[in-house]
Amino acid sequence: MSLRDHFHPPLSAHRHWHAFHNAWATYIAADLNQRLPPGYFAEPNVQFGIEIDVATFQEPFTETQSPGPTMAWTAPAPALSVPFTLTSDIVEVEIFTDAGGPMLTAAIELISPANKDRPAHRAAFAAKCETYLRQGISLIMVDIVTGRSANLHNDLLRKLATSLPPLGSDLYAIAYRASQVRGESHLDIWPETLALGRTLPTLPLWLQGGVSVPVELNLTYEQTCTAQRIGDNGLG
């Protein structure tokens, strides 16, 4: 199934792009959970209009417990307070290893319009991806957002201070892996440019120990389109 334009009519007038991204992340995670080796699992993580919240859980006190002094303590005012941009919309699939407790080992980022719509959002997204890579967390970035010309892959390359030439396309799917070659750190990159009307590629998702699994973007894209009845009645 070829790539459609989810951000302009006629498709955008009949289907919400954020619902598609949400579903696509779920199908990618489900497909990976059929492919990942034992000890790994994938979970979708989708947040639009992010709000930081703290969930509290109340358990009954026993006779030997006391509520403690927490409720009586008031934090002092901050010494400094400056404007700060949080990463905007998050649409990603996170891959964990459960050896010694869940630990993030790879991530797949499906870029949203809000990630690209202003310099502060682009900088926050690129910083997040840079942090992943510098921690040895493998990454796949997928951008099918039409109508915004920003290229977050190029922003990431600038943050990493690489000498690589910028990517000429605003639609792309790219895999990244931090590796060691004769004691030196390298960033391995698998870039694929995308185009409307063309099928999507399969990219390698790298796990620990040099193990990789295929991320079949076209397969999961087709599953999502079918589930949302995109292609029915001429949509898309």
Secondary structure, DSSP 8 states (H G I E B T S, - for coil): -----TTSTTGGGTS-HHHHHHHHHHHHHHHHHTTS-TTEEEEEEEESS-------------TT----SGGG------S----------EEEEEEEE-TTS-EEEEEEEE--HHHHSSHHHHHHHHHHHHHHHHTT-EEEEEE---S----HHHHHHHHTT------S-SSEEEEEEEEEETTEEEEEEEEEE--TTS---EEEEE-GGG-EEEEEHHHHHHHHHHHTTTTGGG--
